[in-house]
């Protein structure tokens, strides 16, 4: 056994350090060589997590369509962090607090006011912010391309997104960026467990029939569902601290992303108004209405 360890230590001197080595290559060595395990522990504790947080119309606001029917009114409307992005950020912060990551970087794309959303994220506990400034509408594929470029710059071990943005309800960006990066993905996460040694995330996903559990090699993309956690409120001292945290600015051009989209919005309309309900006087009348008026039974 000692001779084997000596041989492996010798091999470690001969084999050049391959930081970009495939995961399976690294894990094979973790099992056998204590030296490799020590290096891998260090790698995990220095893992960076990137979280995409979107600025959206606050969930409690009654949405109004613009008179030209080309979008919804956002002037003088309360804007907030997309609720699913808050959950994504909370999860990243919890992972960092448990010692499995060293830095949480929040990213937001859109107009200059996205900086406010980033400051909220920094006040919740993110270490740094990145703002990719764009004044025109950014569709999911463009956002995914920008995220891919940022991942190439920042090299996070995990990329968290909300499962969907409550303004466009696209539910596409996480899947698209995972595809562009060729990273494994787990969408609709309701539980995330990281194995630091194996560099694996085990994720429970909310699917129609219940829960599905996936095991993903890191780096990976995870999109978060409602039941994953309860996001924290920012405390006053943390709001003050957030003012001095760094927010780096990029333009899409600096990240080599063309924001021109093949999608065109034709029209935005409000959902049809619901008709007022009726009060029925008996079960028979209810059954009659369901059968003969609503045609549902
Ligand atoms: P969607 O695919 O548009 O429903 O958005 C899903 C998730 O992608 C959101 O919850 C965010 O995490 C991320 N995302 C989408 N657009 C943006 C944006 N402009 N800035 C930051 N994150 C975004």
Boltz pocket constraint, residues with backbone or C-beta under 6 A from the ligand:
constraints:
  - pocket:
      binder: B
      contacts: [[A, 52], [A, 53], [A, 54], [A, 55], [A, 82], [A, 84], [A, 85], [A, 88], [A, 107], [A, 108], [A, 109], [A, 110], [A, 138], [A, 140], [A, 143], [A, 160], [A, 161], [A, 162], [A, 163], [A, 164], [A, 165], [A, 166], [A, 168], [A, 169], [A, 170], [A, 171], [A, 172], [A, 173], [A, 174]]
      max_distance: 6.0
